[in-house]
Structure formats: structure tokens, C-alpha cells
Amino acid sequence: MTRHLSEYHRRVAAQNRGAILTAATDLFLEVGYDRTSLARVAESAGVSKATLFKQFPTKAELFEATVLGAGSPSEATPVEPPAGDFRSGLVVLGTAYAELLSRPRMADLMRAVIAESARFPELRERTFDFGTLPVLRALHRFLETANADGRASVDDPDVAASQFLGLIATVVFWPRLVHGGWALTDEETARTVDEAARTIAARYSAEG
């Protein structure tokens, strides 16, 4: 019985969290960070304020969770790059990253981060740790493994990852952040990822 109740409560907690994040995302984008209160989020999500405060004690933490949630939905499947060719692995990971950046609300949420951070120091102080997203964890592991097994010479995986992701985001994401109508075709996105993988492989790969 105890186990059954435990599973039930975990399921309810997950459902409440999903409802809270959905409501918070809608409100942050509709009325902005300043005018979104935790009480209003709780009401919109259909949960008590105590339930919301238990999961998100501050508005800054809730805002961070909405950004991370937009890039890491619960149904996301793990990214598994191939174990062989270094460049091919980068292409798989880069494609997953480009897909993450292209999700509908990612640009809107990042605009909100930029717009509100100057007025609300807690947003600057919070660490929007995109390194916790599955695809970025996978990239870091991939670079470390490639360095360890001799496929690549990567002294600093963080630097290499930033270089790789920056090459992709510069084309796929940042123009869309500034120009709402910006869009790439699937072929253009694939070419961007491939060129980024070729550049990083040329710099770090130890393969012939």
C-alpha cells in the first residue's frame, strides 16, 4: 500500500509540475515577468499556492524552470551519438541542438530573459544552466569520451562545446531572436550543422 501511494503521489506531483510550468509559461509570455505573480500562476494552474511554493519557492526559480522546460520536455528521448566517427557524432548532437533551438517558445522565452534581466537582478543571479539539458550533457560526455579514447584531442570540453554550439546558434537561433519571421529550411539547418561539425572536427579530431 505504501508503495502504491508513493507512486500515486509522484504521479500527482509530476502532473502538478506540468500544469504549473504550462501556466507560468503562458503568463510570462502574455503579461511579462513583473506582472506574473506566483499566486496568479497557482490559480491558472489549478493548484494551491502551497503546492506551487513547495516546488518553486521563488519566481526566479519558476522562470528558470520554464526556460529549461521549453528545451527539455519530459518525453524527450536520449541523444545517442554513434560511437565511431567523431564528425558523425557531432552531426547527431548538433542536429538535436538545432531542433531544441527551433522549438516554438524557446525564442520567446529568451526574449523575456533579455528584456527582464536588467530590471530584476534575481534573473541575472540565477544560473540558467542550459548545461543540464540532455543534449548538452550528451555533447559534453561525447567530447570527454572522444578525448579519452584518442578520437579527438579536446583539452577543455566546455570550450569545444561552446565553439560548436555557437556556430550553430549564430545561424539557427540568434537571427530568429531578433527577427521574428526568420526561418531556415530543413536543408539549410542540416547544412549549418554539417559545416559546424566539419569545423570542430578539423580543429579537434585526431582521426585521419
C-alpha positions as CSV (number, residue, x, y, z in Angstrom):
1,M,0.0,0.0,0.0
2,T,2.8,2.4,0.9
3,R,4.5,1.8,-2.5
4,H,1.2,2.4,-4.3
5,L,0.6,5.7,-2.5
6,S,4.2,6.7,-3.2
7,E,3.7,6.1,-7.0
8,Y,0.4,7.9,-6.9
9,H,1.9,11.0,-5.2
10,R,4.8,11.0,-7.6
11,R,2.4,11.0,-10.5
12,V,0.3,13.8,-9.0
13,A,3.4,15.8,-8.3
14,A,4.5,15.4,-11.9
15,Q,1.1,16.4,-13.2
16,N,1.0,19.5,-10.9
17,R,4.5,20.5,-12.1
18,G,3.5,20.2,-15.7
19,A,0.4,22.3,-15.1
20,I,2.4,24.9,-13.2
21,L,5.0,25.2,-15.9
22,T,2.4,25.5,-18.6
23,A,0.5,28.2,-16.8
24,A,3.7,30.1,-15.9
25,T,5.0,30.0,-19.5
26,D,1.7,31.4,-20.7
27,L,1.7,34.2,-18.2
28,F,5.3,35.1,-18.5
29,L,4.9,35.5,-22.2
30,E,1.5,37.2,-22.1
31,V,2.0,39.7,-19.3
32,G,5.7,39.7,-18.6
33,Y,7.8,38.7,-15.6
34,D,6.9,41.8,-13.5
35,R,3.1,41.2,-13.7
36,T,3.2,37.5,-13.2
37,S,2.8,36.5,-9.6
38,L,3.2,33.1,-8.1
39,A,-0.4,33.3,-6.8
40,R,-1.7,34.0,-10.3
41,V,0.3,31.1,-11.6
42,A,-1.2,28.8,-9.0
43,E,-4.7,30.0,-9.8
44,S,-4.2,29.5,-13.5
45,A,-2.6,26.0,-13.0
46,G,-5.5,24.9,-10.7
47,V,-3.2,24.1,-7.7
48,S,-2.9,25.6,-4.3
49,K,-0.2,28.2,-3.5
50,A,1.3,25.8,-1.0
51,T,1.7,23.2,-3.8
52,L,3.4,25.7,-6.1
53,F,5.7,27.1,-3.4
54,K,6.8,23.6,-2.5
55,Q,8.2,23.1,-6.0
56,F,9.1,26.7,-6.8
57,P,9.9,28.9,-3.7
58,T,10.7,32.0,-5.8
59,K,9.5,33.5,-9.1
60,A,13.1,33.5,-10.4
61,E,13.3,29.7,-9.9
62,L,9.9,29.2,-11.6
63,F,11.0,31.4,-14.6
64,E,14.3,29.4,-14.9
65,A,12.3,26.2,-14.9
66,T,10.0,27.4,-17.7
67,V,13.1,28.1,-19.9
68,L,14.7,24.8,-19.2
69,G,11.3,23.0,-19.6
70,A,10.9,24.5,-23.0
71,G,14.2,22.9,-24.0
72,S,13.8,19.6,-22.2
73,P,10.3,18.2,-22.4
74,S,9.6,15.0,-20.4
75,E,9.0,12.9,-23.5
76,A,12.4,13.8,-25.0
77,T,14.4,10.7,-26.0
78,P,18.1,10.5,-25.0
79,V,20.5,11.6,-27.7
80,E,22.9,8.8,-28.5
81,P,25.7,9.8,-31.0
82,P,27.4,7.0,-32.9
83,A,30.4,5.5,-31.2
84,G,32.6,5.6,-34.3
85,D,33.3,8.7,-36.4
86,F,33.9,11.9,-34.5
87,R,32.3,14.2,-37.0
88,S,29.3,12.0,-37.4
89,G,28.7,12.1,-33.7
90,L,28.9,15.9,-33.8
91,V,26.3,16.0,-36.6
92,V,23.9,13.9,-34.5
93,L,24.3,16.1,-31.4
94,G,24.3,19.3,-33.5
95,T,21.0,18.3,-35.1
96,A,19.4,17.7,-31.8
97,Y,20.6,21.1,-30.6
98,A,19.3,22.8,-33.6
99,E,15.9,21.2,-33.0
100,L,15.9,22.4,-29.4
101,L,16.6,26.0,-30.5
102,S,13.8,25.8,-33.1
103,R,11.1,24.8,-30.6
104,P,8.2,27.3,-30.8
105,R,8.6,29.1,-27.4
106,M,12.3,29.0,-26.9
107,A,12.9,32.3,-28.7
108,D,10.0,34.0,-26.9
109,L,11.3,32.9,-23.5
110,M,14.8,34.0,-24.3
111,R,13.5,37.4,-25.3
112,A,11.8,37.6,-21.9
113,V,15.1,36.7,-20.2
114,I,16.9,39.5,-22.0
115,A,14.1,42.0,-21.6
116,E,13.6,41.5,-17.9
117,S,17.1,40.7,-16.6
118,A,18.2,44.4,-16.4
119,R,15.2,45.3,-14.2
120,F,15.2,42.2,-12.0
121,P,18.7,41.3,-10.6
122,E,17.4,37.9,-9.4
123,L,17.2,36.8,-13.0
124,R,20.8,37.7,-13.6
125,E,21.9,36.0,-10.4
126,R,20.0,32.8,-11.2
127,T,22.1,30.4,-13.3
128,F,20.1,29.5,-16.4
129,D,22.1,26.3,-16.6
130,F,21.4,25.0,-20.1
131,G,24.2,22.5,-19.5
132,T,21.6,20.5,-17.6
133,L,19.6,19.9,-20.9
134,P,20.0,16.3,-22.1
135,V,21.5,17.2,-25.5
136,L,24.2,19.4,-23.9
137,R,25.1,16.8,-21.3
138,A,25.4,14.3,-24.1
139,L,27.7,16.6,-26.0
140,H,30.0,17.1,-23.0
141,R,30.2,13.3,-22.4
142,F,30.8,12.8,-26.1
143,L,33.8,15.2,-26.2
144,E,35.2,13.7,-23.0
145,T,34.9,10.2,-24.4
146,A,36.4,11.1,-27.7
147,N,39.4,12.7,-25.9
148,A,39.8,9.7,-23.7
149,D,39.8,7.1,-26.5
150,G,42.0,9.1,-28.8
151,R,39.5,10.1,-31.5
152,A,40.0,13.7,-30.6
153,S,42.3,16.0,-28.7
154,V,39.9,18.0,-26.5
155,D,41.7,19.5,-23.5
156,D,38.7,21.6,-22.5
157,P,35.3,20.1,-23.4
158,D,33.5,23.3,-22.2
159,V,35.4,25.4,-24.7
160,A,34.9,23.0,-27.6
161,A,31.2,22.6,-26.8
162,S,30.7,26.4,-26.7
163,Q,32.5,26.7,-30.0
164,F,30.4,24.1,-31.7
165,L,27.1,25.3,-30.3
166,G,27.9,28.9,-31.1
167,L,28.5,28.0,-34.8
168,I,25.0,26.5,-34.9
169,A,23.1,29.1,-32.8
170,T,24.6,32.0,-34.7
171,V,22.7,30.8,-37.8
172,V,19.8,28.9,-36.4
173,F,18.7,30.8,-33.4
174,W,20.0,34.4,-32.9
175,P,18.6,35.8,-36.1
176,R,15.2,34.4,-35.1
177,L,15.5,36.0,-31.7
178,V,15.9,39.4,-33.4
179,H,13.7,38.9,-36.4
180,G,10.5,37.0,-35.5
181,G,9.9,35.9,-39.1
182,W,13.4,34.3,-39.5
183,A,13.2,30.7,-40.6
184,L,15.5,28.2,-42.2
185,T,14.6,25.2,-44.3
186,D,15.4,21.7,-43.1
187,E,18.2,21.6,-45.7
188,E,19.7,24.9,-44.6
189,T,19.6,23.8,-41.0
190,A,21.3,20.5,-41.9
191,R,24.0,22.3,-43.9
192,T,24.6,24.6,-40.9
193,V,25.1,21.7,-38.6
194,D,27.3,19.8,-41.0
195,E,29.5,22.8,-41.5
196,A,29.8,23.3,-37.8
197,A,30.7,19.7,-37.3
198,R,33.3,19.9,-40.1
199,T,34.9,23.0,-38.5
200,I,35.1,21.4,-35.0
201,A,36.4,18.1,-36.4
202,A,39.1,19.9,-38.3
203,R,40.2,21.6,-35.1
204,Y,40.0,18.7,-32.6
205,S,39.7,15.4,-34.4
206,A,42.7,13.0,-34.2
207,E,41.3,10.8,-36.9
208,G,42.9,10.7,-40.3
